[in-house]
Amino acid sequence: MVGFRGELADYRRRRERSGRRLAHLDAKLQVIDRSEHARAAWIAQAREVLIRGLAATQILTERQQPNAVEPAVADGSVRLGAGS
């Protein structure tokens, strides 16, 4: 009977140790999950900023390019430049 009590006590200690280890790993998993959510939010914000920056860059580039064709006059004809 004494052997069984010692064995039972040993199993209880192991179970408690496993429970503490599981709680520790669960806490780590929660930290990782929160970090992952924060990273995903940061990426979404960064993507939005990059998209706005790309759009602004494209607009500025278009504004800086010389017009290849003179704009049409109201009657549909094309204005002739100084070299014509």
N, C-alpha and C positions, 0 to 999 in steps of 0.2 A: 504494500500500500504506500509506503514511503517513496518508493521509486516513481509511482504514478504522480504523487504530489509534486515531486521535483520536476518531473517531465512536464506537468501541467503548468507549473510556474515558469519554466523555460519557454513554453509555447506562448504564454501570456506576455512575457517580456519581448519575445520576438514580434508578436502581434502589435504591441504598443510601439516598438521601434519602427515597424513597417508603417503604422498609422502616422507617426511623426514624419517619416520620410515621404509618404504620400502627400501629407499636408504641405510639406516644403516644396515638393515638385508641383503641386497644384498652384501654390503661390507664384512660383516661377512662371508657370504657364499663363497665369493671369497677367503678369508683367509683360510677357512676350506678346500676348493678345492686345494689350493696351498700346504697346509700342507699334505693333503692326497697324492698328487703326490710326494712330497719330501719323505714321509714315504715309499711309494711303491718303489721308487728308492733306498732308504737305505736298504730295505728288500732284493731287488734283489742283491745288492752288498754284503750284509752280507751272503746271500745264496751261492753266488759264492765263497766267502772266505771259508765258512764252507765246501763246496764240495771239494775244493782244499785241505783243512786241513784233511778231512776224507780220501781222496786218499793218501795223504802223510803218514798218520798214518797207513793205510793198507799196504803200501809199506814197511815202517820201521818195522812193525810187521812181515811181511813175511821174511824180511832179518834177523831178530833176531831169528826166529824159526829154531831149528836144522833140518837138512834134515832128514826126516824119511826113505827115500830110497836113497841109494847112486846113483849118476847119472850113466847112462849107458855109457859104453865104445863105441868107434866108431864102433866096430863090432857087437854091439847089446847085448853083454853079460853084466852082472852086476858085478861091482867090489866087491870083498869080503873084508869086514872090518877086523881090527886086531883081533876081537873076533872069526873069522871063522876058 
